[in-house]
């Protein structure tokens, strides 16, 4: 790891000012950043430790739950208001990483974690995320873990955060030191600039998330499929939130991880269900709508089928469909 | 196994550790004094480990794991993958388990750090250490300090209601000798 200067500001204004330096980076949990710096995938001249900022609270006020950016994954997962009103968030967190990492990693940093694409993490390979224009070996190389949705000729790396998929499903808003960003607008697809993963400006600080408490979010669930039982990133993940009126789907959110270059919401799949009964037919149609634009590579075509099965299983479970 | 034999086991470990320390002191580059020689980018800090304050000066990039092992000679905490994947470096910070390779020493001031060396009370092993011996929950021992620190936290968190639950909540600690069944048994044993 290359050395850096270190500062631990005590308030947001100082933190943002310090982070304005050209090669500065915030550190909270550090569980991803330090690995990236050890592996040489990133290096920064100045590290700004924000753990001294008062951004760790989880509070419910009226119909909004506010989660501070420095709240740790384990504390958010166990919080009674989150478990009661946002089960998909708690489940996604408990299915992430390991107990130790969940005690360390902050939720603000979680949604900013970088892809686990091996070509990105290996300092000895080219990668358009690491060095724009250098090329993407994953397109023709080892791409079993890569995206079938939202990719481009420049990058097909999957966004690894479970929490982000859940926050997208419950209409979260990202709060920064300067603005509010709907979660759906926060991450961006790679296009021709895969080094840009979010709309955050340089030195902009996530201060927390606001999530509305709704009947939709209260009936929500997360299903994560992976290569081993636990402590592994998703091969395919589905978050679903469902609001029924009698037998009819009044409203629904369907978001996906492991299959796309950013936390992925499928309005087409949702539309296939909204206003209709939840049946084998409509669930199958939703799955087909999800993968209609999928682009597969040599090793990841299995995800097209797997993600539809995962959606089917989760919706049946959540909707009580036999 | 009797308390006597447990004590002997610890004495052997202690003697081995003392020998290693002596070797290190004989090598000028590795003495604590040399380590404390700061260049302009070193940071003065105090780490509170196992109830004792340690003053040291290290570069900001030094992880808590490296500070514990290389500067404080607390080599009970092991360095496996150095990427947060194996759990060998698990320590407690204010009673919560973390991976010491994934955090900077400079970030862990003003907190209570507990390593495997801090579990004993006088000559008495921690109940989970005794359970590991009773249940034969180790072979090479490389992962054991991390398993035990993680297990202590797993028990205090209350995640021991079933073997499945223990397996899930101990998933951040890998054992390449595959002692998993005995590790689960030791945690169940100590949680009683």
Interface residues (C-beta under 8 A of the other chain):
Chain A: X1 X2 X3 X4 X5 X6 X8 X27 X29 X30 X31 X34 X35 X37 X38 X47 X49 X51 X74 X97 X98 X99 X100 X101 X103 X104 X229 X230 X231
Chain B: X41 X43 X59 X60 X61 X63 X82 X83 X84 X87 X90 X96 X97 X98 X99 X101 X102 X103 X104 X106 X107 X150 X153 X154 X157 X159 X167 X168 X169 X170 X171 X172 X173
